[in-house]
Amino acid sequence: MPVDTIEELRAELRECVFTPAERKALEAELAELIRQRNEALAAEGGISPLLLHLTVHRRYGSLVR
């Protein structure tokens, strides 16, 4: 799972200055990686997709679609 990539993108978004277009692209990439991670966790059977979505949405707001 791309956990390291997710953390790297989060750090970049926190610490770097981007143009609006660059920031939007990075946020979209981060949201997609989070979605993929959530699907993999749900497929493992321990967590419902709805619970994962609600938990992540509460934590990351608009970054998750």
Backbone hydrogen bonds, N-H to C=O, Kabsch-Sander energy under -0.5 kcal/mol:
donor,donor_aa,acceptor,acceptor_aa,energy
3,V,1,M,-1.6
6,I,2,P,-2.5
7,E,3,V,-2.6
8,E,4,D,-2.4
9,L,5,T,-2.5
10,R,6,I,-2.3
11,A,7,E,-2.3
12,E,8,E,-2.5
13,L,9,L,-2.6
14,R,10,R,-1.9
15,E,11,A,-2.7
16,C,12,E,-2.2
18,F,16,C,-0.5
23,R,19,T,-2.7
24,K,20,P,-2.3
25,A,21,A,-2.1
26,L,22,E,-2.5
27,E,23,R,-2.7
28,A,24,K,-2.1
29,E,25,A,-2.2
30,L,26,L,-2.6
31,A,27,E,-2.5
32,E,28,A,-2.1
33,L,29,E,-2.3
34,I,30,L,-2.4
35,R,31,A,-2.3
36,Q,32,E,-2.6
37,R,33,L,-2.4
38,N,34,I,-2.6
39,E,35,R,-2.4
40,A,36,Q,-2.2
41,L,37,R,-2.5
42,A,38,N,-2.6
43,A,39,E,-2.4
44,E,40,A,-1.3
45,G,42,A,-1.3
46,G,41,L,-0.7
47,I,41,L,-0.6
52,L,48,S,-2.3
53,H,49,P,-2.5
54,L,50,L,-2.6
55,T,51,L,-2.5
56,V,52,L,-2.7
57,H,53,H,-2.9
58,R,54,L,-2.0
59,R,55,T,-1.5
60,Y,56,V,-3.4
61,G,57,H,-2.1
63,L,60,Y,-1.7
64,V,61,G,-1.5
65,R,63,L,-0.5
